[in-house]
Amino acid sequence: FCTMAPKAAAGPTGQQAAAQAAEAKRAAKKSAENINSRLALVMKSGKYQLGFKTALKTLRSGKAKLLIVSNNIPPVRKSELEYYAMLAKTGVHHYSGNNIELGTSCGRYFRVSVMAITDAGDSDIIKAMPTDQ
């Protein structure tokens, strides 16, 4: 007789793993599109500040509700913004794209590394963003 134990399930096969990866990629793309559409609505109906200096002033005055930071901002600036956001109890969203993509999603033809939202207008962007504090 044979004393072999049944094989344990070894995880997803190559085909299943590829399908899961494709699904994750689709979900990430959809969430990026969702953020971009919310940003466009803020640009039309809300109040915002673009740029590092004005975002910092808005944070210091306590008017900012949400801070959106591109993924290629220098680390020193990023940590300074996060520090002031923590003091002001403001949410920080790390945008998945670089400053060119953030500028494009804001409907601008220039680079935007930081965006401070003071009034969301008709958009639900502040409630929808998971804060990364």
DADA-V870907 format. One record per pair of residues at least 12 apart in sequence whose C-alpha atoms are under 6 Angstrom apart, sorted by sequence separation. I is the first residue (numbers start at 0). J is the second residue. If there is no record, write none. Layout:
BEGIN
[[I | J] [I | J]]
END
This chain:
BEGIN
[[98 | 110] [98 | 111] [98 | 112] [65 | 89] [67 | 91] [64 | 89] [65 | 90] [66 | 91] [67 | 92] [68 | 93] [69 | 94] [61 | 87] [65 | 91] [67 | 93] [68 | 94] [70 | 96] [71 | 97] [70 | 97] [69 | 97] [69 | 98] [92 | 130] [91 | 130] [90 | 130] [91 | 131] [69 | 112] [68 | 112] [68 | 113] [67 | 113] [67 | 114] [66 | 114] [66 | 115] [65 | 115] [65 | 116] [63 | 115] [64 | 116] [63 | 116] [64 | 117] [63 | 117] [62 | 117] [54 | 115] [51 | 113] [50 | 113] [49 | 114] [39 | 105] [48 | 114] [48 | 115] [47 | 115] [35 | 104] [47 | 116] [47 | 117] [46 | 117] [46 | 118] [45 | 118] [45 | 119] [45 | 120] [44 | 120] [41 | 119] [41 | 122] [40 | 122] [37 | 122] [37 | 124]]
END
